[in-house]
Amino acid sequence: MSKHSTGLSDDQVNSGIQYIKSNATTISQSDMRVWELVTDVPAMSVPHAYGCAVFNVLIAGGGTMLSAYLGDKNLNKTQLIVGFM
């Protein structure tokens, strides 16, 4: 058994590589749900979008919260929470 510069044996390195191959490319259901929530951006008119962008520059997150109300749906709660954070 040889040791690498990190002090790990070949078996440990190979085990780590196998772990990464099997788990790093796996997408869980909760990850998919979070991705759906974050990418659910409301559609809005161009003047509203520019207004939200300017408001975001003045008050961080303010334009995002405003877009929750001005979007194509009744109220996008996810955008409201993201803007608040």
ROPAMAR-118741 format. One record per residue (C-alpha): residue in three letters; x, y, z; chain. Coordinates in steps of 0.1 Angstrom, whole numbers, plus 5000, padded with zeros to 4 digits. Layout:
BEGIN
  residuo    c1    c2    c3  cadena
      ALA     X     Y     Z       A
...
***
This chain:
BEGIN
  residuo    c1    c2    c3  cadena
      MET  5000  5000  5000       A
      SER  5014  5034  4990       A
      LYS  5007  5066  5008       A
      HIS  4998  5098  4990       A
      SER  5011  5132  4999       A
      THR  4979  5137  5020       A
      GLY  4988  5107  5041       A
      LEU  4959  5086  5027       A
      SER  4963  5051  5014       A
      ASP  4953  5040  4979       A
      ASP  4922  5022  4993       A
      GLN  4911  5054  5011       A
      VAL  4916  5075  4980       A
      ASN  4897  5050  4958       A
      SER  4869  5048  4983       A
      GLY  4866  5085  4984       A
      ILE  4865  5087  4946       A
      GLN  4838  5060  4944       A
      TYR  4818  5079  4971       A
      ILE  4819  5111  4950       A
      LYS  4810  5093  4918       A
      SER  4779  5077  4934       A
      ASN  4767  5106  4956       A
      ALA  4778  5139  4940       A
      THR  4758  5134  4909       A
      THR  4726  5123  4927       A
      ILE  4699  5149  4930       A
      SER  4674  5144  4958       A
      GLN  4637  5152  4958       A
      SER  4642  5180  4983       A
      ASP  4669  5196  4961       A
      MET  4646  5194  4931       A
      ARG  4618  5211  4952       A
      VAL  4641  5239  4963       A
      TRP  4652  5244  4927       A
      GLU  4616  5246  4915       A
      LEU  4608  5272  4942       A
      VAL  4639  5294  4935       A
      THR  4635  5293  4897       A
      ASP  4597  5301  4899       A
      VAL  4602  5338  4889       A
      PRO  4571  5358  4882       A
      ALA  4567  5373  4847       A
      MET  4561  5410  4846       A
      SER  4560  5439  4822       A
      VAL  4593  5456  4812       A
      PRO  4586  5489  4831       A
      HIS  4578  5469  4863       A
      ALA  4610  5448  4859       A
      TYR  4631  5480  4856       A
      GLY  4614  5495  4886       A
      CYS  4621  5464  4906       A
      ALA  4658  5465  4895       A
      VAL  4661  5501  4906       A
      PHE  4644  5494  4939       A
      ASN  4668  5465  4945       A
      VAL  4697  5488  4941       A
      LEU  4682  5513  4966       A
      ILE  4670  5487  4991       A
      ALA  4685  5453  4989       A
      GLY  4657  5427  4984       A
      GLY  4631  5454  4980       A
      GLY  4626  5449  4943       A
      THR  4624  5411  4948       A
      MET  4596  5416  4973       A
      LEU  4579  5441  4950       A
      SER  4581  5416  4921       A
      ALA  4561  5391  4943       A
      TYR  4532  5414  4941       A
      LEU  4536  5427  4905       A
      GLY  4541  5394  4889       A
      ASP  4517  5373  4868       A
      LYS  4503  5354  4897       A
      ASN  4483  5366  4928       A
      LEU  4512  5366  4952       A
      ASN  4545  5347  4949       A
      LYS  4553  5338  4985       A
      THR  4587  5324  4976       A
      GLN  4599  5356  4960       A
      LEU  4586  5375  4990       A
      ILE  4606  5354  5014       A
      VAL  4637  5355  4992       A
      GLY  4635  5393  4991       A
      PHE  4631  5395  5029       A
      MET  4661  5373  5034       A
***
